[in-house]
Amino acid sequence: MRDDIRFLEELVAAVPEFGELYEIHVENNGEPLPHVFFGLDVTPAVVDSYLGKDPEGPDWRATLEFLEEQSELQVPAITEVIVTSFFDNLPFRGEPGHGIVEHLGPVMAAAFRRAGQGAR
């Protein structure tokens, strides 16, 4: 199994609230598409949870903790999904939800800065 697909399945196991979104994603796309899932489903759901918009949504803290653990592994396919499809879809400075970047763990915060997102 590809590392990025395994990553999605481990995310769903770690944060079960993503289960239904993941099932719908696979059904709609015929297969897991990690970048699409993160860009269209995971990141908006995490930001909404952070903002308190969806009390039944995924636990944003548990999600960031999972992403930090995965970032520590330094698996290129996983890092690519986090950097290009999670970081790039976070709110810009001044937008609601931008404060979530203050909660990134040390590995993700460093990657966020390296990706040039720290200026956002």
Backbone bond lengths (Angstrom), bond angles and torsions (degrees), N, CA, C in turn:
res aa  C-N    CA-C-N  psi(-1)  N-CA   C-N-CA  omega(-1)  CA-C   N-CA-C  phi
1 M - - - 1.448 - - 1.535 108.22 -
2 R 1.316 115.99 138.93 1.470 121.17 178.72 1.530 109.94 -63.36
3 D 1.325 114.81 146.58 1.462 120.23 -179.22 1.521 112.66 -58.33
4 D 1.336 117.39 -40.41 1.467 119.27 -177.09 1.526 112.18 -71.31
5 I 1.325 117.60 -29.85 1.471 120.80 176.41 1.536 109.28 -73.09
6 R 1.322 116.35 -44.35 1.470 120.85 176.51 1.528 109.39 -57.41
7 F 1.316 116.98 -40.77 1.462 123.71 178.06 1.537 111.13 -56.02
8 L 1.331 116.82 -45.01 1.467 120.52 178.56 1.520 111.07 -63.21
9 E 1.317 116.10 -43.97 1.465 119.93 -179.00 1.526 111.27 -65.73
10 E 1.328 116.87 -36.36 1.464 120.30 177.36 1.530 110.74 -70.79
11 L 1.329 116.95 -33.35 1.460 120.27 175.43 1.526 110.02 -61.41
12 V 1.312 117.02 -46.65 1.465 121.63 -179.65 1.533 110.25 -63.30
13 A 1.327 117.27 -36.59 1.468 120.02 177.81 1.528 110.94 -68.89
14 A 1.337 116.95 -37.07 1.460 121.36 -177.69 1.533 112.24 -78.42
15 V 1.338 115.99 -34.44 1.465 121.71 -178.28 1.530 106.52 -130.09
16 P 1.329 117.18 83.47 1.463 121.70 -172.47 1.529 115.46 -57.92
17 E 1.318 116.95 -20.48 1.470 119.26 178.74 1.532 111.96 -62.00
18 F 1.319 117.30 -18.21 1.464 120.41 176.58 1.533 112.67 -81.22
19 G 1.317 117.66 -8.48 1.463 121.75 -174.85 1.512 114.29 -55.21
20 E 1.312 116.71 -51.54 1.463 119.92 -178.08 1.529 111.24 -66.09
21 L 1.330 117.12 -41.73 1.472 120.03 176.95 1.524 110.94 -59.56
22 Y 1.334 115.67 -40.70 1.467 120.28 -179.32 1.532 110.48 -66.35
23 E 1.319 116.89 -44.35 1.469 120.31 178.72 1.529 110.98 -59.96
24 I 1.307 117.02 -44.68 1.472 121.41 178.80 1.525 109.81 -63.79
25 H 1.322 116.33 -42.47 1.465 121.03 178.75 1.530 111.33 -58.02
26 V 1.324 116.48 -48.90 1.476 120.55 -179.23 1.519 110.27 -65.05
27 E 1.322 116.75 -41.99 1.463 120.19 179.18 1.537 110.64 -61.64
28 N 1.308 116.97 -43.51 1.465 120.83 -178.39 1.526 113.29 -70.98
29 N 1.330 116.84 -30.61 1.469 120.72 -174.71 1.525 113.92 -105.15
30 G 1.323 116.85 -9.81 1.454 120.34 179.93 1.516 113.73 80.47
31 E 1.309 116.62 -10.62 1.456 122.63 178.72 1.527 108.17 -167.48
32 P 1.322 116.99 162.37 1.460 118.29 177.22 1.535 110.35 -72.59
33 L 1.311 116.25 130.86 1.459 122.76 175.75 1.536 105.98 -120.10
34 P 1.331 117.14 95.09 1.462 120.80 -171.40 1.527 114.97 -53.43
35 H 1.327 117.37 -46.16 1.468 118.78 -177.93 1.529 111.26 -66.46
36 V 1.296 116.85 -40.58 1.464 121.03 178.93 1.530 109.60 -65.07
37 F 1.321 117.10 -46.64 1.463 120.62 -179.39 1.529 110.76 -59.11
38 F 1.324 116.65 -45.09 1.461 118.87 179.98 1.524 111.74 -67.96
39 G 1.318 116.91 -45.05 1.454 120.12 -176.32 1.510 114.17 -67.45
40 L 1.317 116.82 -39.73 1.467 120.66 -174.74 1.524 114.64 -97.45
41 D 1.318 116.93 -24.31 1.466 119.73 -174.44 1.528 113.55 -117.26
42 V 1.327 116.73 -56.35 1.461 120.10 -171.93 1.526 111.95 -66.39
43 T 1.322 117.29 -55.71 1.467 119.46 -174.53 1.528 111.65 -60.67
44 P 1.335 119.87 -48.85 1.473 118.15 178.00 1.530 113.03 -60.17
45 A 1.326 117.49 -37.91 1.462 120.40 179.87 1.527 111.12 -66.43
46 V 1.324 117.02 -39.10 1.465 121.15 179.43 1.528 110.00 -67.05
47 V 1.314 116.93 -44.20 1.467 120.48 179.47 1.533 110.15 -64.43
48 D 1.325 117.42 -43.27 1.468 120.29 177.21 1.526 111.22 -60.44
49 S 1.318 116.70 -40.70 1.459 121.04 177.82 1.528 110.16 -63.68
50 Y 1.318 116.78 -44.83 1.466 121.50 178.03 1.524 110.53 -57.90
51 L 1.327 116.81 -40.87 1.460 121.75 -179.17 1.529 113.41 -78.51
52 G 1.345 116.46 -5.78 1.455 120.46 -179.69 1.519 113.49 77.85
53 K 1.327 117.06 16.74 1.466 121.15 -178.34 1.521 113.13 -76.80
54 D 1.329 116.22 -24.76 1.461 119.51 -176.26 1.523 109.49 -135.38
55 P 1.336 117.32 87.99 1.462 119.91 -178.04 1.531 113.68 -62.93
56 E 1.312 116.69 -19.09 1.471 120.23 178.94 1.527 111.46 -95.12
57 G 1.322 116.30 -1.59 1.461 120.95 -177.50 1.515 111.94 -76.79
58 P 1.312 115.91 -173.97 1.467 120.42 -178.20 1.525 111.72 -65.65
59 D 1.295 115.45 149.09 1.457 122.30 176.98 1.531 107.31 -72.80
60 W 1.333 116.57 110.35 1.467 119.71 -175.75 1.520 111.69 -64.60
61 R 1.323 117.53 -34.49 1.467 119.57 179.77 1.529 110.95 -68.01
62 A 1.328 116.66 -42.66 1.466 120.70 178.18 1.523 110.16 -64.46
63 T 1.324 116.53 -36.16 1.463 120.24 179.07 1.519 110.16 -66.16
64 L 1.326 117.30 -47.09 1.471 119.47 179.06 1.524 111.13 -63.14
65 E 1.316 116.91 -37.10 1.467 120.24 177.64 1.529 110.20 -63.32
66 F 1.328 116.95 -44.60 1.461 121.12 177.73 1.527 110.34 -60.96
67 L 1.328 116.95 -45.84 1.468 120.35 -179.32 1.521 111.44 -64.09
68 E 1.312 117.03 -36.39 1.470 120.31 176.58 1.524 110.35 -63.52
69 E 1.320 116.96 -46.21 1.468 120.74 178.36 1.521 111.18 -59.51
70 Q 1.328 116.25 -42.45 1.460 120.28 179.60 1.533 110.94 -68.10
71 S 1.319 117.05 -36.40 1.466 121.25 178.64 1.523 110.90 -64.03
72 E 1.308 116.13 -36.17 1.466 120.87 179.47 1.523 111.79 -62.13
73 L 1.324 117.59 -27.01 1.466 121.81 -178.78 1.523 112.07 -72.04
74 Q 1.316 116.86 -22.08 1.465 123.72 179.69 1.528 112.89 53.58
75 V 1.321 116.17 46.73 1.457 122.12 174.40 1.530 106.28 -88.02
76 P 1.336 118.32 118.14 1.467 120.60 -173.15 1.532 115.12 -50.89
77 A 1.305 119.06 -45.21 1.473 120.84 -177.64 1.523 111.69 -64.55
78 I 1.316 116.85 -35.00 1.463 121.35 179.55 1.530 110.05 -74.85
79 T 1.311 116.25 -44.87 1.462 120.68 177.58 1.519 110.39 -57.60
80 E 1.315 117.11 -41.13 1.465 121.19 179.70 1.530 111.41 -61.15
81 V 1.315 117.07 -43.06 1.471 120.24 178.81 1.529 109.97 -63.86
82 I 1.321 117.10 -45.14 1.463 120.54 -178.56 1.529 110.80 -63.11
83 V 1.326 116.69 -46.95 1.465 120.36 -176.24 1.526 111.79 -70.50
84 T 1.320 117.71 -47.31 1.467 118.86 -173.20 1.519 114.28 -87.59
85 S 1.311 117.92 -25.16 1.463 117.98 -174.51 1.527 113.84 -116.23
86 F 1.309 117.61 -12.00 1.459 119.94 172.58 1.529 108.71 -102.64
87 F 1.328 117.38 -61.24 1.465 120.47 -178.21 1.526 111.77 -55.62
88 D 1.325 116.71 -46.29 1.472 120.18 -175.31 1.525 113.25 -66.20
89 N 1.318 117.87 -14.98 1.462 120.72 -179.48 1.526 113.37 -107.15
90 L 1.329 116.61 4.06 1.454 119.61 175.16 1.529 109.19 -73.51
91 P 1.327 116.85 153.73 1.465 119.76 -179.87 1.531 111.79 -62.65
92 F 1.318 115.41 147.70 1.461 121.70 175.49 1.520 109.97 -74.88
93 R 1.329 115.96 160.61 1.463 121.20 175.71 1.531 108.20 -52.72
94 G 1.314 116.02 134.92 1.463 121.32 179.98 1.521 113.41 92.13
95 E 1.319 117.28 -14.29 1.466 120.87 178.03 1.533 109.18 -92.31
96 P 1.335 117.11 150.55 1.461 119.73 176.38 1.533 110.66 -56.82
97 G 1.306 115.34 131.83 1.461 120.56 177.50 1.513 114.39 97.75
98 H 1.335 117.76 -9.21 1.469 119.01 -178.88 1.529 111.97 -60.46
99 G 1.324 117.25 -28.26 1.459 120.99 -178.73 1.512 114.15 -58.90
100 I 1.320 117.49 -15.84 1.469 120.17 179.02 1.526 111.15 -59.90
101 V 1.321 117.79 -28.54 1.469 119.95 -178.63 1.523 111.45 -64.17
102 E 1.337 117.01 -22.81 1.466 120.44 177.36 1.529 111.26 -71.29
103 H 1.313 117.22 -12.02 1.464 122.08 -178.09 1.528 112.79 -102.92
104 L 1.334 117.55 2.90 1.467 120.29 177.26 1.521 108.79 -66.25
105 G 1.327 115.86 140.96 1.460 120.22 175.99 1.525 110.07 -67.96
106 P 1.321 117.32 171.29 1.464 120.49 -174.55 1.530 114.87 -60.32
107 V 1.309 118.06 -38.95 1.467 120.32 -179.61 1.521 109.96 -68.81
108 M 1.329 116.51 -45.20 1.469 119.57 179.70 1.522 110.82 -69.00
109 A 1.324 118.62 -38.20 1.463 120.60 179.40 1.527 110.12 -61.39
110 A 1.327 116.94 -42.12 1.470 120.32 178.09 1.530 110.41 -64.42
111 A 1.318 117.30 -41.65 1.478 121.09 179.01 1.527 109.61 -65.75
112 F 1.321 116.90 -38.04 1.470 121.83 178.80 1.534 109.82 -61.00
113 R 1.334 115.79 -44.47 1.468 119.77 178.35 1.531 110.89 -66.52
114 R 1.333 117.33 -44.40 1.477 120.95 179.88 1.515 111.15 -61.14
115 A 1.318 116.66 -34.28 1.464 120.67 -179.05 1.527 111.46 -76.11
116 G 1.334 115.51 -0.30 1.454 119.04 179.43 1.507 113.46 81.75
117 Q 1.322 116.13 9.11 1.449 119.60 -177.88 1.519 112.32 -83.55
118 G 1.326 117.08 -16.91 1.452 120.53 -177.70 1.516 113.12 -60.49
119 A 1.331 116.72 -23.99 1.467 120.79 179.54 1.516 111.68 -81.84
120 R 1.345 116.41 -9.24 1.478 119.82 -178.42 1.484 111.51 -70.18
